């Protein structure tokens, strides 16, 4: 009897026990899910989260929307921001309009950058741009823009004497002050390059250890600056091929020896850079034939004098695999120097710029490796029917996150800074790999 009653009790209680255990299990799963969601929310949006962190695009759907893709007319590859809500570029805001911006990360603070740019030149009678001034500030993101968080500071670039320009460039003698300064990292420290009146020609390119300009960054003292470049040193190209020398960029080989790249098109020119701006012999001759063939295959053909192809940015070293990959090890076969050039078309009151990526090897003779098949289209740029596209002139490319300096990987994020329109500055943070999606290999052009 007792046994039969126990069986009946089990039949009655058993289903309720199963339901109770199932409910407990579901509740535990539900609370774990909520905890995971809250944790993800705190990681992405909490006080310690980076505004420009790639976690802002952590979901697979968001990440897929930020992958580069062909524009509808298939003339460009569009690249997208890794941090802005709409994946478009962001404004760079000073106290007033500025031109030719550069952005480098603060050496110690997360989510903080130094921004350097040029104030619009002041004009004298006759409409000639005479006075130019470079300024900088410490900046952070606020309401979708990279904004100065302290007063803008004039940068103490040493002015040069003028008076060596002749003929059709004689008016450049009236210019005063450094122009179009760029700030960028080498393997160990930040550098700056700028244009100014030349002591040996008309207009020259100068370089200086950025730490010597310690107005912005007390973390970088003038005493720590490279002894050969504590003051601005003019790059002394030999022989001088043009009275106006500009748009040079520096690059470092696999052993971190410094070089200067004079020009990319129609033929390359580059040399080792010595103390006080002295240069060695031009090294481009050994690869001139194959390099020229590669450039002519992938870069646009110039139809008339209104078009040109010019060097646009500084350089970075990039390894063509992801930092997150366990087997990703830099070597000569996967690590290259990266820079951007621009195809420029001049109209009556407007210029249009189309950026292309160029990769070349990090060891002598530094032959070209690859060039973009199509130009990049920065998301947020517009083109109105029957009119040229918005002016987007890329001026600098640096790794977004502090500590990387000169060398990064495909999954690291770069900060492209550019002039937008005639008097505005902007930027976009994109993965390095996104810039390299449409490369044409130079070996395929031979």
N, C-alpha and C positions, 0 to 999 in steps of 0.2 A: 504493500500500500504506500509506504513512505517513498519507495523507489519510483512508483508510478506518479506520485504527486510531484516528486522532484523533476521528472521528465516533463510533466505539464508546465511546471514553473519555468523550466529552461526554454520550452517552446514559446512561452509568453515573454520572458525577459530577454532572450537571445537577440531578437531583431532590434529591440531598443538599445541593447549594448553595442551592436554593430553600428547602428545609427549614431550613437554617442561617440564611438571611436572615429567614425568617418567625419563627423562634424568637427571633432578636435583636430583631425589631420588637415581638413580644409581650412580651418581657422588659422592653423600654424602656417600653412602655405600662403594664405592671404596676407597675414601680418608680415611674413618674410618678404613677400612681393612689395608691400607698402614700404617696408624698411629699405628695400633696394631702390625703389623709386625716389624716396626721400634722400637717400645717400647720393644717388645720381644727381638729383636736383642741387644738393649742397656742393657737390664737386663742380658742377657746371656753373652755378649762379651764386654760390656762397661768397662771403667776404674775402676768402683767400683765393678765389678763382681768378684767373687771368682774363681780362676783357678780350684779349687777343689770343686766348688759348685755343688750340685746335679742338678742345672739348666742346666748344660751341657748335661744332658740326659732327658730334659723336654719333648721332643716329645714322643708320645706313641710308635712310631716305634723304636726309639733309646732305650727307656726304656725296651721294650720287648727283645731287643738284649742283654741287660745287666742282664737279669734275670738268676739265676743259672740254669744249666741244666746238665743232665747226659752226660758223655763223650760217644763217639761212641761205645766203648766196654763195657759201663755201669759199669765200676769199680769205678768211681769217680764222684763227683759232681763238675763241673767247676764253679768258681765264677769269676765275672768280675768287673773291675774298674768302679766307678761311674764318673770318670772325664777324663781319658785319651781318646784321639780320637779313638783309636783302641780297647778300653776296656781291654787292657792288663796291666801288671804291669809296674811300672816306676823304673828307676835307682835312687839310692841315691849316690850322688857324693861328696866326700871330695877331699882334695888336693892329696890324694893317696888312695890305696886300704884299705878298712876297713872291719871288721868282726862283727858279732852279733849286728846288729843295733837296737836301740830303738828310737821311734819318739813320742814326746808329744807336744801338742799345746802350743803356747806362751800364757801367762795369759792375755795379753792386746791387742795384735796385731792380726788382722784377717790374714788368709792365711800365717801364719808364724809359724814355728815349731822349737823345739830344737831336735837335733839329736845327740845321743851318740853312740859310737862304739869303737871297739878295733883295734888298729894297729896290723898287723901280728907280732907275737912274734919274737924277735931277737934270733938267735941261736949261741951257743958256739960250741967248738970242740966236735965231737961226734954226732952232729945233734940234740942236746937236746934243746927244746924251753926254754929259760931262762927268758929274759926280756919281759914283756908285759906292754902296756900303753893304758889307756883309754883316748879318746879325744872326743870333742864335738864342735858343732857350731850352730849358728842361720841359719835357712835354709828356702828357698822359692822355688816355682816351676819356672823353666826357661827352655824353649825349651824342655818340656816334662820330665824333671828330677827334683828331689828334690835336690837342690844344696846349698852349704854353701854360704852365702852372706857376710861373714866376715871370718877372719882368724880362722883356726882350733885352739882350745885351749886344752892343756893337762888338765885333770881333777885331782884335788888334793886329790885323794883317799890316805889315810894313809897306807903305806906299813906295812906288818906284819912280825914278825920274822919267821924264818923257822928252820927246824931241827927235827920235830916230826914224820916224815914218816919212816916206817921200812918195811923190807921184800920186797915184789914185787912192792911196791909203793915208795921205798926209793929215787928214782930219782926225785920225786916231791920236795925233799928238795932243789933242785937247782933252783926252780922257784922263781922269784921275781916280785913283782908288782901285782895289782889286775887283775882279768880276768873275761871275759864274763859278764860285768856289764849290768844290765837292769835298765831302768828308766820307771816309771809308776805312775799313780795317785791313791791315796786313796780318801776317801770321801772329804777331805779338802785340801790336799796338795800333792805335788809330792814326791816320794820316790825313792831310788835306792837300788838295791841288787847286790852283786858281790861275786866272789869267791877269796879266798886268803889262805895262809898258816895258819893253825889253832893253837891256843894256847892250845887246849885241846885234839886235835887229830892230824891228818895229814893235811887235807885240809878241810876248812870250808866255810860256807855261812855267809856273813855279810850283815847287812842292815844299812841304814843311811837316815836321812831326806835330800832330795836332795837340799833343800834350803841352807843347810850348805855349799854346794859347790858353792859359789856365784861367781865363775869365769864367768860362762855363763850368769847368769840372775841377774842383779842388782835389778830386780823387786822382787826377792826372796832373802832376806838378811839372813845371818847366825843367826842374833838375833831373827828372827821369827821361827827358827827351833825348833822342838820338843826337850825339855830339856833332855829327856832320849836317844835321838838318834842324837845328834849334831855331834858325832864322830861315825865311823863305829863300830857296835856292833855285835859280833859273835852270831849267833843263837845257843843256847846251848840245843840241843836235848838230852833228857834223857829217856832211856839210849842210848848211841851212838851205832848204829847198824852196822856202817861201818867206816873205817878210813877216807874215802873220802866222805864228805857230800856236795852235790851240787844239783842244779835244784829245790831248794825249791821255792815256791811262797807264797806271802801274800794274805790273803783275809779278808774282813770285814763283820761281821754279820749284821743283820737288825738294830741293835743298834749301829753300827759302832765300835764295839770292834774288835781289830786286832787279827788275827790268822795266823798260819803258816801251810802250807800243805807240808809235807815231800815227800810223794810219792803217786802215783796213782795205780801202777800195780807192782806185782800181787795182792797186798792188799794195801789199803789206810792207811795213817798215817797222823794225824794232831792234833794240840793243840793250846791253847790260848797262845799268845805271850805277855810277860810281859816286864818291863823295862830292859834295858841293855841286851836284847836278851834272858832273862830267859824264860822258857816255862813251861806250866802246864802239867798235865797228858795227855796222848794220848786219844783222844776222839773217835777214829775210831771203837773201839770194839763193840759199840752198834749196828752198822749197817753193820758190816763186812760181815756177811753171805749174805745178800741181795745185798750189793754193789759188792762183788766179783762175784756173779752170773750174775749180770748185765754186768760187765766189760768183763767177759768171753763170754757172748753171742754176744756182739757187736764188741769188738776189735779183731784183728787178732790173730790166734793161732801162737805161736812161735815154729818154727820147729827145731831150733838149737841155739847154742850160738852166732851165727852171727846176731841174731835178738834180739831186745829189745823194750820196750815201756817206754818212758820217758816223764816227764813233760817238756813242752816246753816254755810256756809263763807265764806272770803275769795273774791276774784275773780281771774281770769286773762284775758289777752287771747289769743285764738286765731284763726289764719288758716285758713280751711276748704279748704286744699289741703296737699299733702305737701311738706316741706322738700326732699325728694329730686327733686321735679319741677322741670325746668329753667325752665318757664314760670310757676312759682308766685311771684307777686309780691303782697304785701299791698296792699289798697286798701279803701275804705269798703264796697265791695260784697261782700267776702269775709272781713272781719276784724271780730270781735265780742267783747264782754265775756261771759265765762262764769262762772257761779256755780251752787251747788247749794242747793235748798230741800228741806225734809223734811215729809212728811205724818206727823204724830204722833198716835197713838191711845193714850190712857192707860187702863190697866186697874187693878185694885185694888193689885197689888204689882208691876206690870210696865208698861213702855211699849214701843210698837212704832214704829219709824221707817222710812219709805220715802223714799229720795232721788230727786229729779227734777233734771234739768239745765235751766237757763234761759239763753238767749242774748239779749243786747240790743245795740243799736248803740253804736258807740264815739264818736259825736258827738251834740251836742244835737239834738233833745230826748231822746235815748237811748231810743227806743221799743223795745218787745219785738220780737224777731225770731222766736224759736222756743222751744218747751217740750217736754220729753219726753212722749211719749204714755203710756208705762208707766214705773214706777219701776225703778231699777237693783237687781239682786240680786248681791251680792258673793260670789264663789265661795268656798265653805267655810262660809257661813252655813247654819244648819239650821232646819228647822221640824218639830216633832213633832206627830203627829196629835192634834187636839183642843186644842192649846196654841198660844199666840202664837209667832211666830218669834223666834229669838235677837235680843237687843238689838244693833243695829248703828247707832250714831249718828255720822254723818260730821261731822267737825269742821274739817278743813282740806284744801285741794287746792293743791299746788305742783308746779312742774316738777321732775322727778327729778334731772336732770343740771345741774351747775353751769354758770353763765354765761348761762342763758336768762332769768333774773329773772322778768319779767312776761309776756313774749310768746313764744308757741310755735306749732307747726303740728300738723296731724292726726297725723303720724307721730312726733311727740315723745311722751315718756312722762311721765305725771303720777303723783305719789305722793298717794294718798288716805289720810288718817289718820283713825281713828275709835275711838270707845269701844265695846268689845265686852263685853257684860254690864254689871254694875254697877261693877266695879272693875278692868277690864282694858283695855289699849290694843293696837291692831293697825293694820295698814296693808296696802295693795295697790298695786302699780305697774301701771298700764294705759295703753295708748295713748290719747291724747286723742280720736282718732277713734272709739274703742270706746265712749266715753261719749255719742256723738252719733248712734248708729245709728238711733234711733227718734224723731226729732224731728218734732213737728207745727208747721208754719209758721203764724205768726200771720196772715199774709195770707189763709190758707185759712179763718180763723174769722170773717172780716168778711162 
